[in-house]
Amino acid sequence: MKPGKVLLFLSLILLLACKNEKDMTNDMEQDTNTFSLPEWAKNAVIYEVNIRQYTPEGTINAFSDHLPRLKEMGVDILWIMPVFPISTTRKKGELGSYYAVSDFTEINPAFGTKEDFINLIDKIHAYDMKIIMDWVPNHTGWDHTWISEHPDFYKKDSSGNITDPIDDQGNSFGWEDVAALDYSNPKMRDAIIADLVHWVKDHNVDGYRMDIAFGPPHDFWTQFADTITKVKKDIFLLAEAEDPWLLNENTFHAMYGWSFHHLMNHIAKREKKAYDIQIWRDSTLSQVVKGNYMHFTSNHDENSWNGTEFERMGDLHKTFAILVHTFDGIPLIYSGQEEPLMKRLEFFQKDDIGFSKYEYADFYLKLNKLKHENEALWNMPYGGELIRIGDAEDIYAFKREKNGNKVVVMLNFTNQPRFVTLLEDVNGVQDIYTRNLLDFKKGERVRLEPGAPIVATNNYK
């Protein structure tokens, strides 16, 4: 080949190589950009619904009567705890666990019919809210048809018997009422994904909360996310786990802020200080490149097993609720917190929240309204970065800004007056509780009384 042609040939190869590299880069960017928090969830508040204990009847239809007031309170996403039939074999307590599922495609007859649930989905959408179902991917109840028809779908012990979930050392988690699924079986994966697709494709469910999302292997979540987003592009996926991989690798939009929740409990007990919040944020969020934490002062696990927010957080329960709603992340409200719920709900037998007063409804309405109307507080990637603006052991002071919108928060996590030294000027914002305009200078020491938070915005309405 002549030198000129050789040069031309090499140039063409280089050009094609650059084009391929550019195409690969564009594909990667497209994949990354495609999987992101749905626009409809940009300022969303999640509300967890415990159907069994929500009303005296404990039914889907009885719960649906509460939709108008939940909409009025500013709820956006209704996370419905499992409504599937519950396995009776090896069940715990009188009624069994919601998470011991015997059929992923049907509805627990104690809650109502499948038609009732489909009607609930339609009603939720009519109120311009979204619904995510609570799913149990790690195990099934012992009555599930897979036990007899597909025993190869399950993990087995050394004797070849199907086993309940065990840890890496072979110790049981204590969940004897369920059988552990075996994710090394591709047919099992396909079967569970088919059931997940069913509710989205056939009944227009808006997303899932995945129970024990740390159980199934990472490659399954990739497989699932790739499949389900082709069925519904703007689906919302929440993981009950705290593993940055789940957010960073385009498998979930949000995950539990368990460690943050435990930190709040420790602060309430005076075992930690307010400045530990910033330490947590600096060390933890540095590992998360996309997605959101979901933060909460209560949920079904905490309420039933560890106590109400009143037991764990005492007089600071409202202060922590304000933090949850203004911190970077998606806030969660559990069934009955607006009443408020002063007792631990039974888990394996019938109980009742006992709604009558709704004394905290306005408290949560104000916080939800603040979240909705202030872009600075929106969920990532839509919201503003949190920046600490005060130096103190017992007060956490921060601001968030986005596109000219600004929110300033100062919270005293003690039962005594405390001072915070400001790291910058604070002005041009109005407190949503006192309606006072803030005008503080850098270096000024601001006194905060216990139970008197400062939450201020330049978009007060």
C-alpha positions in Angstrom: 0.0 0.0 0.0 1.4 3.4 -0.9 2.3 5.8 1.9 -0.5 8.2 1.0 -3.1 5.5 1.1 -1.7 4.2 4.4 -2.0 7.6 5.9 -5.6 7.9 4.6 -6.4 4.4 5.9 -5.0 5.2 9.4 -6.9 8.5 9.4 -10.2 6.7 8.7 -9.5 4.2 11.5 -8.8 7.0 13.9 -11.9 8.8 12.9 -14.1 5.7 13.3 -12.5 5.0 16.7 -13.3 8.5 17.9 -16.8 8.3 16.6 -17.3 4.9 18.3 -15.9 6.3 21.6 -18.2 9.4 21.3 -21.2 7.1 20.6 -20.4 5.0 23.6 -20.1 8.1 25.7 -23.4 9.4 24.4 -25.0 6.0 25.1 -23.7 6.0 28.7 -24.9 9.6 29.2 -28.3 8.6 27.8 -28.6 5.6 30.1 -27.6 7.7 33.1 -29.9 10.6 32.2 -32.8 8.2 31.4 -32.8 6.8 34.9 -33.5 9.6 37.2 -36.2 10.7 39.7 -39.5 11.2 37.8 -40.4 14.8 37.3 -43.7 14.2 39.1 -41.7 13.2 42.2 -39.5 16.3 42.3 -41.2 17.8 45.4 -43.0 14.7 46.6 -43.9 13.6 50.1 -44.5 9.9 50.8 -47.2 8.6 53.1 -47.1 5.0 54.3 -50.5 3.3 54.5 -51.1 0.4 56.9 -54.4 -0.9 55.5 -55.0 -3.5 58.3 -54.7 -1.0 61.1 -55.9 2.2 59.4 -59.6 1.8 60.2 -61.8 -0.3 62.4 -62.8 -2.3 59.3 -59.2 -2.7 58.1 -60.2 -2.7 54.5 -59.2 -1.1 51.2 -62.6 0.6 50.8 -62.6 2.0 54.3 -59.1 3.5 53.8 -60.2 5.1 50.5 -62.6 7.4 52.4 -59.4 9.1 53.8 -58.1 10.1 50.3 -59.6 13.6 50.3 -58.1 14.6 53.6 -54.7 13.1 52.7 -54.7 15.1 49.4 -55.6 18.2 51.4 -52.7 17.5 53.8 -50.3 17.6 50.9 -49.5 13.9 50.4 -48.1 13.0 47.0 -47.2 9.3 47.0 -49.1 6.7 48.9 -46.9 3.7 49.8 -49.3 0.8 50.4 -48.0 -1.9 52.8 -48.5 -5.4 51.3 -52.0 -6.2 50.4 -51.4 -9.7 49.1 -52.9 -12.9 50.6 -51.0 -13.9 53.7 -49.6 -17.4 54.1 -51.3 -19.4 56.9 -48.6 -22.0 57.1 -46.2 -21.2 59.9 -47.9 -17.8 60.3 -47.0 -15.5 63.2 -49.7 -14.4 65.6 -53.4 -14.4 64.8 -53.3 -12.8 61.4 -49.7 -13.4 60.1 -47.2 -11.0 58.6 -48.0 -8.8 55.6 -44.6 -9.8 54.3 -45.4 -13.6 54.2 -47.0 -13.5 50.8 -48.8 -16.5 49.3 -49.7 -14.9 45.9 -48.2 -11.7 44.3 -51.1 -11.3 41.9 -54.1 -11.4 44.2 -55.4 -9.3 47.2 -55.8 -10.4 50.8 -59.6 -11.2 51.1 -59.5 -9.7 54.6 -58.7 -6.3 52.9 -61.1 -6.6 50.0 -61.1 -7.8 46.4 -58.8 -7.2 43.6 -61.5 -5.0 42.1 -61.5 -2.9 45.3 -57.7 -2.4 45.0 -57.9 -1.5 41.3 -60.6 1.0 42.2 -58.3 2.4 44.8 -55.6 2.9 42.3 -58.0 4.8 40.1 -59.2 7.0 43.0 -55.7 7.8 44.0 -54.9 8.9 40.4 -58.1 10.9 40.3 -56.8 12.9 43.3 -53.6 13.5 41.4 -51.6 11.3 43.8 -49.4 8.3 43.0 -49.4 4.8 44.4 -46.4 2.5 45.1 -46.9 -1.0 46.2 -44.9 -2.7 48.9 -43.1 -5.7 47.4 -41.3 -8.6 49.0 -38.6 -9.9 46.7 -36.5 -11.8 49.2 -38.9 -14.5 50.2 -42.5 -15.9 50.0 -44.9 -17.4 52.5 -44.9 -21.2 52.8 -48.3 -21.4 51.0 -47.1 -19.9 47.8 -47.7 -22.2 44.8 -44.0 -22.0 43.9 -43.2 -24.1 47.0 -44.9 -27.1 45.4 -44.7 -26.3 41.7 -41.2 -24.8 41.6 -39.2 -25.9 44.7 -36.1 -25.0 42.7 -37.1 -21.3 43.2 -36.0 -21.6 46.8 -32.8 -21.9 48.8 -32.2 -25.2 50.5 -30.2 -26.4 53.5 -27.6 -29.2 53.4 -30.4 -31.8 53.6 -32.1 -30.4 50.6 -35.0 -28.8 52.5 -36.3 -25.3 51.6 -35.1 -22.9 54.3 -36.2 -19.6 55.8 -33.8 -16.7 55.2 -30.4 -17.2 56.8 -27.3 -15.1 57.0 -23.8 -15.8 55.6 -23.0 -17.8 58.7 -26.0 -20.0 58.3 -28.0 -18.4 61.1 -31.7 -17.7 60.8 -32.9 -14.1 60.8 -35.9 -15.4 62.8 -38.3 -15.1 59.9 -39.5 -18.7 60.1 -42.8 -17.8 58.5 -41.2 -17.3 55.1 -39.1 -19.3 52.6 -36.0 -17.7 51.1 -35.9 -17.3 47.3 -32.9 -18.5 45.3 -31.7 -15.7 42.9 -29.2 -18.1 41.2 -32.2 -19.5 39.4 -32.9 -17.3 36.3 -36.5 -18.8 35.9 -37.3 -17.6 39.4 -36.1 -14.1 38.5 -38.2 -14.1 35.4 -41.3 -15.2 37.4 -41.0 -12.5 40.0 -40.3 -9.8 37.4 -43.4 -11.0 35.5 -45.5 -10.4 38.6 -44.0 -7.0 39.1 -44.7 -6.1 35.5 -48.3 -7.2 35.9 -49.3 -4.5 38.4 -47.6 -1.8 36.4 -48.6 -2.8 32.9 -52.1 -4.0 33.7 -53.2 -1.8 36.6 -51.0 1.4 36.3 -49.2 1.2 39.6 -46.7 4.0 39.8 -43.8 2.3 41.5 -42.6 -0.1 44.2 -41.1 0.0 47.7 -38.8 -3.0 47.8 -38.6 -4.8 51.1 -35.2 -6.0 52.2 -33.6 -4.7 49.0 -30.2 -5.7 50.3 -31.3 -9.4 50.0 -31.4 -10.0 46.2 -28.0 -9.6 44.3 -27.1 -6.4 42.5 -27.4 -7.9 39.1 -31.0 -8.7 39.7 -31.8 -5.1 40.5 -30.1 -4.1 37.2 -32.2 -6.7 35.4 -35.4 -5.5 37.1 -34.8 -1.8 36.6 -34.0 -2.3 32.9 -37.2 -4.3 32.4 -39.6 -2.2 34.5 -38.5 1.2 33.1 -39.3 -0.1 29.6 -42.8 -0.8 30.8 -43.2 2.6 32.6 -40.5 5.1 32.0 -41.5 7.4 34.9 -41.8 4.7 37.5 -40.6 5.4 41.1 -38.5 2.8 42.9 -37.7 2.9 46.6 -35.3 0.5 48.3 -35.5 -0.6 51.9 -31.7 -0.7 52.2 -28.8 1.7 52.6 -26.3 0.9 49.9 -25.0 3.7 47.7 -24.7 1.2 44.8 -28.5 0.9 44.6 -28.7 4.6 43.8 -25.5 5.1 41.9 -26.0 2.3 39.4 -29.5 3.3 38.1 -31.5 0.7 40.0 -33.4 2.8 42.5 -34.4 6.5 42.8 -34.4 6.5 46.6 -33.3 4.4 49.6 -33.9 4.4 53.3 -32.0 6.8 55.5 -31.7 4.2 58.3 -28.4 5.5 59.7 -29.7 9.1 59.7 -32.8 7.9 61.5 -30.7 6.2 64.2 -28.6 9.3 64.5 -31.8 11.3 65.3 -32.8 8.8 67.9 -29.3 9.1 69.5 -29.5 12.9 69.4 -32.8 12.8 71.2 -31.3 10.6 73.9 -28.3 13.1 74.2 -26.0 10.4 73.0 -25.1 12.5 70.0 -25.0 16.2 69.2 -26.5 18.3 66.5 -23.1 18.8 64.9 -23.1 15.0 64.2 -25.7 15.7 61.6 -23.1 17.5 59.5 -20.6 14.7 60.1 -23.1 12.2 58.9 -23.9 14.2 55.8 -20.3 14.8 54.9 -19.3 11.2 55.3 -22.4 9.5 53.9 -23.6 11.7 51.0 -20.1 11.8 49.5 -20.7 8.2 48.5 -23.9 8.9 46.7 -23.6 10.5 43.3 -27.3 10.5 42.4 -30.7 9.7 43.9 -32.2 10.4 47.3 -32.4 9.2 50.8 -35.9 8.8 52.3 -36.0 10.2 55.8 -38.5 9.6 58.6 -39.3 9.9 62.3 -41.4 6.7 62.1 -42.5 3.9 59.9 -44.2 0.5 60.4 -41.0 -1.2 61.7 -40.0 1.6 64.0 -43.5 2.1 65.4 -44.3 -1.6 66.1 -40.8 -2.8 67.3 -38.9 0.2 68.6 -41.7 2.6 69.7 -43.5 5.7 68.6 -41.6 8.9 67.9 -42.8 10.1 71.3 -41.1 7.2 73.0 -37.9 7.6 71.0 -37.7 11.3 70.5 -39.7 12.8 73.3 -40.4 16.5 73.1 -38.1 16.8 70.1 -40.3 14.7 67.8 -41.6 17.8 66.0 -38.1 19.3 65.6 -36.9 16.1 64.0 -40.0 16.1 61.7 -39.0 19.6 60.5 -35.5 18.4 59.9 -36.8 15.4 57.8 -38.9 17.8 55.7 -36.2 20.3 55.1 -33.1 18.2 54.9 -31.9 16.9 51.5 -34.0 13.8 50.8 -37.6 12.7 50.5 -39.8 12.9 53.6 -42.0 10.1 54.8 -45.1 10.3 57.1 -46.4 7.0 58.6 -50.0 6.2 59.1 -51.5 8.1 62.0 -48.7 10.5 62.6 -51.2 13.3 61.8 -53.5 12.1 64.6 -51.0 11.7 66.3 -50.4 8.0 66.8 -49.5 7.6 70.5 -49.2 3.8 70.6 -47.3 0.9 69.0 -49.5 -0.7 66.5 -49.8 -4.5 66.6 -48.2 -6.3 63.8 -49.7 -9.8 63.7 -53.2 -9.1 64.9 -55.9 -6.5 64.3 -55.4 -3.0 65.8 -56.8 0.4 65.0 -55.1 3.8 64.8 -58.3 5.4 66.1 -58.5 8.5 64.0 -60.6 11.3 65.6 -58.7 14.5 66.2 -56.1 14.9 63.4 -54.3 17.3 65.8 -51.0 17.2 63.8 -52.6 17.5 60.4 -51.9 21.2 60.1 -48.4 20.7 61.3 -47.7 18.3 58.5 -49.7 20.4 56.0 -47.4 23.4 56.7 -44.3 21.3 56.1 -45.7 19.7 53.0 -46.7 23.1 51.6 -43.2 24.4 52.4 -41.7 21.4 50.5 -44.0 21.9 47.5 -43.6 25.6 47.1 -39.9 26.0 47.6 -37.7 24.7 44.9 -34.7 24.9 47.2 -36.2 22.0 49.2 -37.1 19.8 46.3 -35.8 16.3 45.9 -32.5 15.7 44.0 -31.6 16.5 41.3 -34.3 19.3 41.4 -33.5 20.8 44.8 -30.7 23.0 46.2 -27.6 21.9 48.0 -27.6 22.0 51.8 -25.0 24.4 53.3 -24.3 24.7 57.0 -24.5 28.3 58.2 -24.1 28.1 61.9 -21.5 26.8 64.4 -22.9 25.2 67.5 -23.0 21.8 69.3 -26.7 21.6 69.9 -28.2 23.7 67.1 -28.1 22.7 63.4 -28.4 25.7 61.1 -28.4 25.4 57.4 -29.7 26.9 54.2 -30.7 25.6 50.8 -31.0 27.7 47.6 -32.1 27.0 44.1 -32.9 29.4 41.2 -33.4 32.4 43.6 -35.4 30.5 46.1 -33.9 30.3 49.6 -34.8 28.4 52.8 -33.1 28.9 56.1 -33.5 26.4 59.0 -32.2 26.6 62.6 -33.1 23.8 65.0 -32.4 23.4 68.7 -32.1 19.8 69.7 -32.1 20.3 73.4 -34.7 21.2 76.1 -32.7 24.3 77.0 -32.1 27.7 75.3 -29.0 27.5 73.1 -26.9 29.9 70.9 -25.6 29.4 67.4 -22.9 31.6 65.9 -23.7 32.4 62.3 -21.1 31.8 59.5 -22.7 34.3 57.1 -25.4 37.0 57.0 -29.0 35.8 57.1 -31.6 38.1 55.7 -34.4 38.5 53.1 -36.3 35.5 54.5 -39.5 35.3 56.6 -40.1 32.7 59.4 -43.1 30.6 58.5 -44.0 30.2 62.2 -43.6 33.7 63.6 -43.8 35.6 60.3 -40.7 37.6 61.5 -38.3 38.8 58.8 -34.8 37.6 59.6 -31.9 40.1 59.7 -28.8 38.6 61.3 -25.1 39.4 60.6 -22.2 37.1 60.2 -20.7 36.3 63.6 -23.9 37.1 65.4 -25.0 34.7 68.2 -28.6 33.8 67.7 -30.6 32.4 70.6 -33.0 29.6 70.0 -35.5 28.5 72.6 -36.4 24.8 72.9 -39.3 23.9 70.7 -39.0 27.2 68.8 -37.5 26.4 65.4 -36.6 29.0 62.8 -37.8 28.0 59.4 -37.7 30.9 57.0 -38.1 31.4 53.2 -38.1 34.2 50.7 -41.2 32.6 49.2 -43.5 32.8 52.2 -47.2 32.6 51.3 
